[in-house]
């Protein structure tokens, strides 16, 4: 029904007088439409193919915008839109779009989000935000028992494996973690909040 409404096509219209190009243009003007195709099959069939963007996260830069797995900015988040998804901060947008460098940073942030969410640590603490900093690299902020986990610039999967290996020791110790530094090879530094 949504596709039919977007296309402007009504049941009973004459296929000979329809412009498939005009229908296509109407479809791709919708921000959620990633790809579309319109084909006419005479005497009485019109095929419309639509592939939607699937948002992977929300990026915060001069507003909030949905971004898909390919680092494509889909649209601005509006009141009433779904908002329960990872937030990416620290990546600048210009006029509602990402530069090539910005797309690379968003892609890396999405890779970090994937590695984090697949980890035991990520399952235990949840994810509130993935942040990029030009100097320190990428970090995540947990949703439960808020803390910052600095991961660095690369090797997100391996660094999360290291965090998982010490996760039981962290959980067993009394006191809440303020932050963790897992951005260096060979060690993880855990800073606890003062009692």
Backbone bond lengths (Angstrom), bond angles and torsions (degrees), N, CA, C in turn:
res aa  C-N    CA-C-N  psi(-1)  N-CA   C-N-CA  omega(-1)  CA-C   N-CA-C  phi
1 X - - - 1.450 - - 1.527 111.17 -
2 X 1.342 115.87 -41.86 1.471 118.75 179.08 1.523 111.30 -63.26
3 X 1.326 116.08 -42.37 1.468 120.04 -179.60 1.527 110.09 -65.12
4 X 1.312 116.67 -42.86 1.467 119.95 178.49 1.523 110.46 -61.89
5 X 1.318 116.37 -40.98 1.462 120.59 179.02 1.526 111.01 -64.90
6 X 1.346 116.76 -45.32 1.466 120.42 178.71 1.523 112.18 -61.69
7 X 1.321 116.06 -38.94 1.466 120.46 -175.35 1.521 112.67 -72.14
8 X 1.330 116.38 -24.52 1.464 119.81 -176.71 1.519 113.34 80.04
9 X 1.324 117.51 4.59 1.461 122.01 -179.07 1.526 109.09 -81.51
10 X 1.330 115.91 135.94 1.455 121.16 177.49 1.519 109.78 -118.88
11 X 1.295 115.34 145.81 1.453 120.75 178.77 1.528 109.45 -58.44
12 X 1.325 115.13 135.27 1.458 120.74 178.46 1.512 114.59 94.11
13 X 1.361 117.47 -6.11 1.468 119.46 178.04 1.530 110.31 -66.93
14 X 1.295 115.67 150.48 1.457 122.22 179.47 1.530 109.43 -79.09
15 X 1.355 116.41 120.80 1.463 121.01 -178.51 1.521 112.48 -63.07
16 X 1.324 117.40 -29.41 1.465 120.21 -178.46 1.525 111.72 -64.16
17 X 1.324 116.81 -30.21 1.467 120.58 -175.14 1.529 112.91 -95.92
18 X 1.318 117.59 -4.51 1.464 120.68 179.55 1.525 110.48 -80.77
19 X 1.328 115.27 141.46 1.464 121.00 173.85 1.533 107.95 -100.57
20 X 1.330 116.37 110.13 1.464 118.80 179.14 1.527 110.53 -63.33
21 X 1.328 117.61 -29.99 1.469 121.26 177.93 1.526 110.50 -65.82
22 X 1.321 118.49 -42.96 1.463 121.12 178.35 1.531 111.38 -65.10
23 X 1.311 116.45 -39.34 1.464 120.22 177.65 1.525 109.71 -63.92
24 X 1.332 116.68 -44.42 1.468 122.02 178.60 1.531 110.32 -58.30
25 X 1.327 117.37 -46.77 1.465 121.50 -178.66 1.526 110.49 -61.07
26 X 1.322 118.13 -42.10 1.467 121.41 177.84 1.526 110.64 -60.21
27 X 1.312 116.80 -41.30 1.463 120.64 -178.02 1.527 111.72 -66.85
28 X 1.333 117.19 -47.90 1.473 119.63 -174.79 1.531 112.61 -75.28
29 X 1.315 118.72 -9.81 1.461 121.15 173.88 1.525 111.45 -73.38
30 X 1.330 117.19 -21.45 1.465 122.04 177.56 1.528 108.48 -72.65
31 X 1.357 118.14 123.94 1.469 120.07 -176.21 1.529 114.71 -56.86
32 X 1.322 118.54 -32.12 1.461 120.66 -177.07 1.525 113.12 -75.66
33 X 1.334 117.77 -14.27 1.464 120.49 -178.16 1.527 109.30 -83.06
34 X 1.313 115.21 117.64 1.467 121.86 178.95 1.522 110.60 -84.94
35 X 1.329 116.23 -47.55 1.462 122.61 178.37 1.514 108.41 -141.19
36 X 1.320 115.00 151.61 1.470 119.75 176.56 1.517 108.89 -147.83
37 X 1.308 115.00 152.98 1.467 122.01 174.03 1.522 107.18 -145.82
38 X 1.324 115.42 141.82 1.464 121.28 179.37 1.523 107.27 -130.10
39 X 1.329 116.71 127.23 1.469 122.26 179.69 1.522 109.35 -132.36
40 X 1.307 115.14 143.26 1.451 122.27 178.28 1.523 108.08 -105.27
41 X 1.334 116.65 134.57 1.462 121.17 174.96 1.522 107.41 -127.30
42 X 1.284 114.03 105.66 1.465 119.83 -176.96 1.522 109.71 -71.65
43 X 1.296 118.80 144.60 1.464 125.67 16.30 1.524 114.50 -96.32
44 X 1.366 120.10 -14.50 1.462 116.35 -169.18 1.541 115.48 -146.45
45 X 1.335 118.97 27.83 1.466 119.93 -176.88 1.522 110.96 -129.69
46 X 1.307 114.57 135.00 1.456 121.39 174.77 1.530 107.13 -121.59
47 X 1.338 116.36 122.16 1.458 121.57 178.21 1.525 109.20 -98.89
48 X 1.322 115.53 129.32 1.464 121.11 176.22 1.527 107.35 -125.31
49 X 1.312 115.35 123.02 1.463 122.32 178.15 1.523 107.43 -111.53
50 X 1.325 117.00 129.10 1.458 121.36 178.16 1.526 108.75 -133.91
51 X 1.327 115.27 131.60 1.463 121.17 171.26 1.523 106.98 -115.12
52 X 1.324 115.90 127.54 1.458 120.62 -177.28 1.531 111.33 -91.76
53 X 1.336 114.65 153.35 1.459 120.06 167.32 1.520 107.79 -69.16
54 X 1.312 116.61 143.37 1.454 121.43 174.80 1.528 107.01 -117.34
55 X 1.322 116.78 106.67 1.470 117.85 -176.47 1.519 111.65 -64.24
56 X 1.323 115.28 137.59 1.463 121.52 179.35 1.523 111.03 -103.81
57 X 1.335 116.15 -24.27 1.462 120.78 -177.29 1.523 108.40 -163.91
58 X 1.317 114.40 174.63 1.458 122.25 172.60 1.516 106.63 -115.86
59 X 1.325 116.35 130.74 1.465 120.57 177.80 1.523 108.09 -103.05
60 X 1.331 116.00 137.45 1.456 122.19 179.22 1.521 108.68 -107.07
61 X 1.337 115.75 111.82 1.458 121.30 177.15 1.527 107.56 -164.18
62 X 1.320 116.43 97.47 1.452 119.88 -177.00 1.525 111.73 67.69
63 X 1.297 117.23 27.14 1.460 124.94 -174.96 1.521 107.90 134.83
64 X 1.312 115.41 -176.84 1.451 120.67 179.70 1.520 109.12 -114.81
65 X 1.352 116.48 132.69 1.452 122.24 -175.87 1.528 109.65 -134.96
66 X 1.326 115.45 141.17 1.462 119.66 171.91 1.523 108.83 -74.07
67 X 1.322 115.60 141.71 1.461 121.57 175.50 1.524 107.08 -131.76
68 X 1.340 116.39 139.67 1.466 119.09 -179.27 1.520 110.80 -95.58
69 X 1.310 116.27 -178.77 1.465 122.53 -175.50 1.533 112.52 -62.75
70 X 1.321 117.29 -23.12 1.469 121.49 179.01 1.526 112.31 -90.63
71 X 1.322 117.31 12.78 1.473 123.47 -178.09 1.526 111.98 65.14
72 X 1.304 116.80 27.85 1.465 121.56 176.28 1.520 108.43 -92.27
73 X 1.331 116.20 127.70 1.459 120.49 175.43 1.522 107.15 -74.84
74 X 1.332 116.30 120.83 1.460 120.92 -175.28 1.519 110.76 -85.48
75 X 1.328 116.36 -57.22 1.453 120.44 -178.77 1.514 109.44 -170.71
76 X 1.323 115.25 166.27 1.467 121.61 175.97 1.534 108.99 -70.72
77 X 1.321 116.52 141.06 1.464 121.47 175.92 1.527 107.54 -75.48
78 X 1.316 115.44 129.15 1.461 121.12 -177.95 1.522 109.91 -115.39
79 X 1.346 117.22 161.74 1.465 119.35 176.96 1.527 110.28 -54.09
80 X 1.308 115.68 136.53 1.463 120.98 -179.69 1.521 113.75 90.45
81 X 1.354 117.99 -13.54 1.467 120.67 176.90 1.526 110.42 -74.47
82 X 1.327 115.63 156.92 1.466 122.43 176.32 1.529 108.75 -63.19
83 X 1.334 116.45 131.92 1.463 120.60 -178.49 1.523 113.28 -126.29
84 X 1.320 118.01 -1.60 1.456 120.47 -176.83 1.524 110.35 -86.60
85 X 1.328 114.98 76.23 1.460 122.07 176.70 1.521 108.27 -152.21
86 X 1.321 117.70 165.35 1.470 119.72 -176.96 1.527 112.29 -57.71
87 X 1.322 114.68 145.70 1.457 122.55 177.83 1.523 108.53 -106.00
88 X 1.322 116.59 133.80 1.468 122.25 175.82 1.518 107.70 -112.00
89 X 1.332 116.26 127.15 1.462 121.48 177.81 1.524 109.53 -125.60
90 X 1.333 115.07 164.58 1.459 120.66 176.31 1.522 114.40 89.14
91 X 1.316 117.81 -2.21 1.468 121.75 177.82 1.520 106.97 -108.22
92 X 1.319 116.03 121.23 1.464 120.92 -176.05 1.523 111.77 -83.77
93 X 1.325 114.28 140.32 1.460 121.84 174.34 1.522 107.84 -112.54
94 X 1.319 115.49 156.80 1.457 120.88 178.07 1.520 108.16 -126.94
95 X 1.320 116.29 111.59 1.464 119.77 178.12 1.524 113.45 63.22
96 X 1.318 117.52 33.27 1.459 120.54 178.21 1.516 114.55 81.81
97 X 1.335 117.68 10.79 1.468 119.54 177.52 1.526 110.08 -135.46
98 X 1.319 115.41 163.73 1.457 122.28 -178.86 1.523 110.52 -104.22
99 X 1.321 116.21 141.42 1.461 120.68 170.97 1.522 108.04 -72.72
100 X 1.319 117.75 172.23 1.463 120.76 176.55 1.529 110.72 -59.49
101 X 1.337 116.29 -40.85 1.469 120.35 177.74 1.532 110.00 -64.83
102 X 1.323 117.18 -41.16 1.462 121.28 177.40 1.517 111.71 -61.90
103 X 1.339 116.99 -40.17 1.465 120.46 177.55 1.526 111.25 -63.07
104 X 1.337 116.71 -38.94 1.465 120.21 178.19 1.528 110.64 -65.25
105 X 1.324 116.48 -39.01 1.465 120.12 179.62 1.528 111.27 -68.24
106 X 1.333 116.21 -40.13 1.472 119.68 177.22 1.522 109.68 -65.48
107 X 1.337 117.76 -42.19 1.471 120.78 178.59 1.525 110.28 -59.97
108 X 1.338 117.34 -42.19 1.468 120.83 178.23 1.530 110.05 -65.93
109 X 1.328 117.76 -40.96 1.467 120.65 178.16 1.526 110.57 -62.28
110 X 1.326 117.50 -39.32 1.463 121.03 177.89 1.535 110.83 -66.94
111 X 1.339 117.15 -36.91 1.470 120.37 174.91 1.527 110.62 -63.05
112 X 1.331 116.30 -41.78 1.464 120.63 177.46 1.532 110.19 -62.97
113 X 1.331 117.12 -44.42 1.462 121.06 179.10 1.526 110.17 -58.46
114 X 1.333 116.89 -43.93 1.473 120.52 178.40 1.524 111.34 -61.20
115 X 1.340 117.12 -47.63 1.465 121.10 -179.40 1.525 110.33 -62.82
116 X 1.298 116.94 -41.74 1.466 121.82 -179.64 1.527 110.80 -64.87
117 X 1.328 117.14 -47.29 1.461 120.58 -176.37 1.535 112.61 -68.75
118 X 1.326 117.65 -22.70 1.472 120.77 177.07 1.532 111.88 -84.15
119 X 1.316 116.94 -10.85 1.469 120.36 -176.56 1.525 111.18 -85.34
120 X 1.330 115.78 157.17 1.465 121.09 174.33 1.524 110.82 -62.75
121 X 1.322 115.44 -40.79 1.459 120.70 179.23 1.528 110.00 -60.22
122 X 1.328 116.52 -45.41 1.462 121.03 179.13 1.512 112.36 -62.70
123 X 1.336 116.50 -40.02 1.468 120.16 177.75 1.520 111.31 -64.92
124 X 1.322 116.58 -35.66 1.469 119.91 -177.82 1.533 112.00 -74.61
125 X 1.335 116.72 -42.52 1.464 119.83 -171.32 1.526 114.08 -102.73
126 X 1.303 118.56 -13.95 1.457 120.43 179.90 1.527 111.78 71.11
127 X 1.317 115.36 170.69 1.464 121.06 -177.06 1.520 110.30 -124.77
128 X 1.306 116.34 126.74 1.457 121.14 174.47 1.526 110.02 -101.34
129 X 1.346 116.55 -41.56 1.460 119.26 -171.24 1.524 110.86 -157.12
130 X 1.321 115.54 144.01 1.470 122.29 168.67 1.525 105.88 -111.80
131 X 1.319 116.96 129.01 1.467 121.13 -174.22 1.526 110.59 -122.72
132 X 1.340 115.65 141.25 1.464 121.02 174.90 1.517 108.95 -110.96
133 X 1.334 115.48 134.49 1.457 122.27 173.73 1.521 107.22 -130.61
134 X 1.306 116.15 132.59 1.465 120.59 -175.32 1.530 112.81 -59.93
135 X 1.315 117.87 -32.11 1.462 121.54 -177.35 1.526 111.33 -87.45
136 X 1.333 117.16 -51.58 1.470 120.28 -172.64 1.521 113.65 -91.46
137 X 1.311 118.20 -16.94 1.458 120.80 179.70 1.518 111.98 95.77
138 X 1.329 115.52 -141.08 1.460 121.65 -172.90 1.521 110.94 -102.16
139 X 1.318 114.97 144.18 1.454 120.76 174.82 1.519 108.93 -143.88
140 X 1.317 115.20 162.97 1.458 120.55 175.04 1.523 108.37 -122.05
141 X 1.320 114.65 150.34 1.456 122.34 173.49 1.520 106.59 -114.06
142 X 1.306 115.93 128.46 1.459 120.48 -175.08 1.525 111.06 -79.45
143 X 1.315 115.04 155.93 1.462 121.39 179.24 1.531 110.79 -86.12
144 X 1.315 116.52 -45.75 1.468 121.05 178.79 1.528 108.44 -97.80
145 X 1.317 116.39 140.72 1.463 121.49 -175.50 1.526 109.41 48.88
146 X 1.339 117.60 66.95 1.467 122.47 -170.21 1.529 114.55 -49.78
147 X 1.313 114.19 129.06 1.462 122.43 176.61 1.530 108.31 -157.38
148 X 1.309 116.07 163.71 1.458 122.03 175.99 1.523 108.63 -105.76
149 X 1.321 114.96 136.19 1.461 121.92 176.83 1.531 107.26 -120.90
150 X 1.333 116.28 105.71 1.460 121.29 179.91 1.522 109.34 -82.35
151 X 1.327 116.76 122.52 1.466 122.35 -175.78 1.532 111.94 -104.46
152 X 1.324 118.11 -30.43 1.460 120.84 -179.55 1.512 112.41 101.90
153 X 1.331 116.52 -151.83 1.465 121.54 -172.59 1.531 114.15 -100.53
154 X 1.327 117.82 -25.71 1.469 120.24 -172.05 1.524 111.46 -144.76
155 X 1.326 115.68 179.71 1.469 123.55 172.89 1.530 113.04 55.42
156 X 1.335 116.67 44.28 1.463 120.46 -175.67 1.528 112.63 -60.60
157 X 1.315 117.11 -42.78 1.466 120.29 -177.67 1.521 110.30 -63.72
158 X 1.320 117.71 -46.79 1.471 121.14 -179.43 1.527 111.11 -65.80
159 X 1.308 117.29 -39.28 1.467 119.67 179.44 1.531 111.08 -66.46
160 X 1.330 117.40 -36.51 1.472 119.71 177.07 1.527 110.68 -69.80
161 X 1.329 118.10 -31.96 1.474 120.46 174.66 1.526 110.26 -62.20
162 X 1.325 116.52 -41.23 1.465 120.37 178.70 1.522 110.75 -64.63
163 X 1.328 116.64 -41.64 1.466 120.31 177.44 1.530 109.54 -62.57
164 X 1.327 117.30 -41.86 1.472 120.46 178.16 1.527 111.87 -59.94
165 X 1.341 116.59 -36.33 1.466 119.49 -178.08 1.530 112.50 -66.08
166 X 1.331 117.47 -27.72 1.470 119.05 179.73 1.531 112.13 -104.64
167 X 1.313 116.77 2.58 1.469 120.97 -175.48 1.526 111.98 -59.04
168 X 1.319 118.77 -41.47 1.468 121.38 179.98 1.525 110.94 -63.11
169 X 1.315 117.10 -40.02 1.470 120.81 179.07 1.523 110.63 -66.52
170 X 1.322 116.67 -37.38 1.464 120.55 178.29 1.527 109.83 -66.18
171 X 1.328 116.48 -44.58 1.467 121.02 -178.64 1.528 111.35 -65.92
172 X 1.356 117.91 -32.78 1.462 121.54 -177.03 1.526 112.44 -74.74
173 X 1.303 116.75 -25.85 1.461 119.91 -178.02 1.527 109.92 -77.07
174 X 1.316 115.27 139.81 1.462 119.98 177.61 1.525 108.89 -74.34
175 X 1.312 116.32 140.01 1.458 121.17 178.40 1.512 111.32 112.71
176 X 1.294 114.65 148.68 1.461 120.53 -179.10 1.515 110.80 -90.52
177 X 1.316 114.72 141.58 1.464 120.79 179.35 1.524 108.65 -78.00
178 X 1.326 115.81 135.37 1.461 121.33 175.22 1.529 109.44 -89.65
179 X 1.332 116.11 -48.00 1.454 120.56 176.10 1.524 109.72 -157.62
180 X 1.352 114.03 162.70 1.460 120.93 175.87 1.525 107.85 -132.56
181 X 1.312 115.85 138.83 1.456 121.55 176.25 1.521 107.79 -109.40
182 X 1.322 115.43 109.18 1.466 121.13 179.03 1.516 109.81 -120.59
183 X 1.324 115.77 28.33 1.466 120.85 -174.56 1.517 113.91 -92.69
184 X 1.330 117.95 -3.46 1.462 120.83 179.40 1.519 109.64 -112.64
185 X 1.319 115.16 148.05 1.459 119.16 176.27 1.528 108.99 -70.94
186 X 1.319 115.23 140.17 1.452 120.15 171.91 1.507 117.14 89.19
187 X 1.341 119.26 -12.19 1.455 117.88 179.32 1.521 111.23 -154.58
188 X 1.330 113.69 156.79 1.460 122.19 174.62 1.515 106.87 -131.07
189 X 1.306 116.49 129.49 1.464 121.90 179.70 1.531 107.50 -105.25
190 X 1.330 115.37 130.06 1.465 120.91 179.77 1.517 107.90 -117.65
191 X 1.326 116.23 123.76 1.476 121.57 177.42 1.511 107.61 -108.89
192 X 1.347 116.11 120.44 1.458 122.09 179.03 1.521 110.26 -91.93
193 X 1.328 115.79 151.13 1.458 120.63 176.24 1.531 109.17 -68.49
194 X 1.339 117.03 143.80 1.468 118.51 177.07 1.522 110.39 -62.23
195 X 1.319 116.61 143.77 1.477 121.76 -177.89 1.508 111.13 -69.52
